[in-house]
Amino acid sequence: MPDDLAPALTDHLATASPPGRGEIRVFRVDLSAGPEGDDFRRLAEWADLDAEERARAERLVRPRDGRRFVRCRGALRSLLGGLLGATAAEVAFRVGPGGKPILVQPGGSRWRFNVTHSDELALIAVAWDRELGVDVERVRPIQQAARIVESYFTAAEVAEFRKLAEADQAEAFIRGWTRKEAVVKAQGVGLAGLATEFETLFGLAPPGESFRPCLPMPEVLGWRLWEATPRPGHVATLAVGPHGGGG
């Protein structure tokens, strides 16, 4: 995929224009509390959710997690409804391979999407006829980072991680982790048992505010990898498949 098709990062707003069929768009969604606080049943988005989504929100132990879920799913429904010419409440999903949600539409839909969130930030990636996987994480120290690297990364990646200065390991780990997650989410499979079968490496140059190809490996298993800082203190990776890869 040529670099001139770099994904565009934009805020999710009611006035935001929908992506064209030649675009790859990643929408940034603010999940922070408004006047309703954590009472997610009072959120405007609550009215658009179906029974399963409402039950899922109510099963979450912490009200703030329910609020984040409702706001994120409401934004997803709003975006996809705009693409399909439907209301947010009319958007329907089914579960695809590995639990990856897929649009339900008469005759099928070639719009593809993927969702991720960390704390009060969510990202929704959308493209026409390209499979996607996106992951975002807040950069923070992970106590068991070295052990996780040894469990889920390749031998070459483990060796690279051990060579890093301790001060660089926290961000390097988060960036390596989001790269792995983006690829397996794009494939619709779980991380366990698969992540050691491919390399993404970590990258040391700070990512920019817009999506740039991941370095030193911008393509892994046929997936084009892009990296960005969607919000200060966060890093995101997007995996994009070839045109027509959606089936």
C-alpha positions in Angstrom: 0.0 0.0 0.0 1.6 3.3 -1.0 2.4 5.9 1.6 0.0 8.5 0.1 -2.8 6.5 1.6 -1.6 7.2 5.1 -4.5 7.0 7.6 -6.0 10.3 8.7 -6.5 11.0 12.4 -9.4 13.2 13.3 -11.7 13.9 16.2 -15.2 12.4 16.3 -17.6 15.2 16.0 -21.3 15.4 14.9 -20.1 17.7 12.0 -17.2 15.4 10.9 -17.3 14.4 7.3 -17.5 10.6 6.7 -14.5 8.9 5.1 -14.5 8.4 1.4 -14.0 4.9 -0.1 -10.4 5.7 -0.9 -9.6 6.9 2.7 -8.5 5.2 5.9 -9.8 7.3 8.8 -9.1 6.9 12.5 -11.6 8.8 14.7 -10.5 10.0 18.1 -13.3 9.7 20.7 -13.2 11.4 24.1 -14.8 9.0 26.7 -14.5 11.4 29.7 -17.4 12.1 32.0 -19.9 14.9 31.3 -22.6 16.3 33.4 -24.1 12.8 33.9 -20.9 11.6 35.6 -20.7 7.8 35.6 -24.5 7.3 35.4 -24.2 5.8 31.9 -28.0 5.2 31.6 -28.5 9.0 31.4 -26.1 9.3 28.5 -27.7 10.2 25.1 -25.9 7.2 23.6 -27.8 4.8 25.8 -30.9 5.2 23.7 -29.0 3.9 20.6 -27.7 0.7 22.2 -29.4 -2.7 21.8 -30.3 -5.0 24.6 -27.1 -7.0 24.5 -25.0 -3.8 24.6 -27.0 -2.4 27.5 -26.6 -5.7 29.4 -22.9 -5.7 28.7 -22.5 -2.2 30.2 -24.5 -3.2 33.3 -22.3 -6.2 33.9 -19.2 -4.0 34.2 -18.2 -3.7 37.9 -17.1 -0.1 37.8 -19.6 2.6 36.7 -16.8 4.5 34.9 -16.2 1.4 32.7 -19.9 1.3 31.8 -19.7 5.0 30.9 -16.7 4.5 28.7 -18.3 1.5 27.0 -21.6 3.3 26.3 -19.9 6.4 25.0 -17.6 4.4 22.7 -20.3 2.2 21.4 -22.5 5.1 20.8 -19.8 6.9 18.8 -19.2 3.7 16.8 -22.9 3.4 16.0 -23.1 7.1 15.0 -20.1 6.8 12.6 -21.3 3.6 11.0 -24.9 4.8 10.7 -23.6 7.8 8.8 -21.8 5.5 6.4 -24.8 3.3 5.9 -27.4 5.9 5.7 -29.1 4.6 8.8 -29.7 5.9 12.3 -27.3 4.9 15.1 -29.9 2.6 16.6 -30.5 0.8 13.3 -26.8 -0.3 13.0 -26.5 -4.1 13.6 -23.5 -6.3 14.3 -22.6 -9.9 14.3 -19.6 -11.6 15.8 -17.0 -12.6 13.3 -13.8 -14.8 13.7 -12.1 -14.4 17.1 -15.0 -12.2 18.3 -14.3 -9.4 15.9 -17.6 -7.5 15.3 -18.8 -7.2 11.7 -21.6 -5.1 10.2 -24.9 -6.8 9.4 -26.4 -5.3 6.3 -28.6 -6.7 3.6 -26.3 -7.9 0.8 -23.3 -7.4 3.1 -21.2 -4.4 3.7 -17.7 -3.7 2.6 -17.1 -1.1 5.3 -14.6 -2.4 7.8 -13.9 -1.0 11.3 -12.0 -1.7 14.5 -12.2 -0.2 17.9 -9.8 0.3 20.8 -9.7 2.3 24.0 -7.4 3.2 26.9 -8.6 5.2 29.9 -10.7 8.1 28.5 -9.6 7.8 24.9 -11.1 5.5 22.2 -10.0 5.2 18.5 -12.3 3.9 15.8 -10.7 2.9 12.5 -12.8 2.8 9.4 -12.0 1.9 5.8 -13.8 0.6 2.7 -12.9 -3.0 1.8 -9.7 -3.1 3.9 -9.5 -5.2 7.1 -8.2 -3.2 10.0 -6.8 -3.6 13.5 -6.1 -0.8 15.9 -4.8 -0.6 19.4 -4.0 2.3 21.8 -2.3 2.3 25.1 -1.4 4.9 27.7 2.4 4.9 28.1 3.2 3.8 31.7 5.6 1.4 33.5 4.5 -2.2 33.4 6.0 -4.2 36.3 6.1 -7.5 34.5 7.1 -6.1 31.1 10.2 -8.3 30.8 8.3 -11.4 31.6 5.5 -10.5 29.2 8.1 -9.9 26.4 9.6 -13.3 27.0 6.1 -14.9 26.8 4.6 -13.1 23.8 7.6 -11.9 21.7 10.1 -13.6 19.5 13.6 -14.5 20.6 15.0 -11.6 18.5 12.5 -9.2 20.1 13.5 -10.4 23.6 17.1 -9.8 22.8 16.4 -6.3 21.5 14.4 -5.5 24.6 17.1 -6.6 27.0 19.6 -4.3 25.2 17.4 -1.2 25.8 18.3 1.2 28.6 15.9 0.8 31.6 14.6 4.3 31.0 13.5 3.4 27.5 11.9 0.1 28.3 8.5 1.3 29.4 7.6 3.2 26.2 9.3 0.5 24.0 7.2 -2.2 25.6 3.9 -0.3 25.1 4.8 0.4 21.5 5.8 -3.2 20.8 2.6 -4.4 22.5 0.3 -2.2 20.5 2.0 -3.4 17.3 1.3 -7.0 18.2 -2.3 -6.3 19.2 -3.0 -4.4 16.0 -2.0 -7.3 13.9 -3.9 -10.0 15.8 -7.0 -7.7 16.0 -6.9 -7.2 12.3 -6.8 -11.0 11.8 -9.5 -11.5 14.3 -7.5 -13.9 16.5 -6.2 -13.8 20.1 -2.7 -12.7 21.2 -1.9 -15.9 23.1 -0.1 -18.5 21.0 0.3 -16.3 17.9 2.3 -13.3 18.8 5.6 -15.3 19.0 5.0 -16.3 15.3 5.8 -12.9 13.9 8.0 -9.9 14.6 7.1 -6.2 14.8 10.1 -5.0 16.9 9.7 -2.0 19.1 11.0 1.2 17.4 12.8 3.9 19.3 12.1 7.2 17.4 9.1 8.9 19.1 5.9 8.6 17.0 4.3 11.8 15.6 0.9 13.2 16.1 -0.2 11.8 12.7 0.1 8.3 11.5 3.5 7.3 10.1 4.8 3.9 9.0 6.2 1.8 11.9 9.9 1.5 11.9 12.0 -0.6 11.4 9.2 -2.9 10.1 6.4 -1.0 8.3 4.8 -4.3 7.0 4.3 -7.5 8.8 2.5 -10.6 7.4 1.1 -8.5 4.6 -0.3 -5.9 7.1 0.8 -2.3 6.7 1.6 -0.9 10.2 1.2 2.7 11.1 2.0 4.4 14.4 0.9 7.7 16.0 0.6 9.6 19.3 -3.2 10.3 19.2 -3.0 12.1 22.6 -0.1 13.1 24.8 1.1 10.1 26.8 -0.6 7.6 24.5 0.6 5.5 21.5 -1.5 3.8 18.9 -0.8 1.3 16.1 -3.0 0.6 13.1 -2.7 -2.5 10.9 -4.2 -2.1 7.4 -4.8 -4.9 5.0 -4.6 -4.6 1.2 -7.6 -3.3 -0.8 -10.1 -6.1 -1.4 -8.9 -8.0 1.7 -12.3 -7.8 3.3 -13.7 -10.5 1.1 
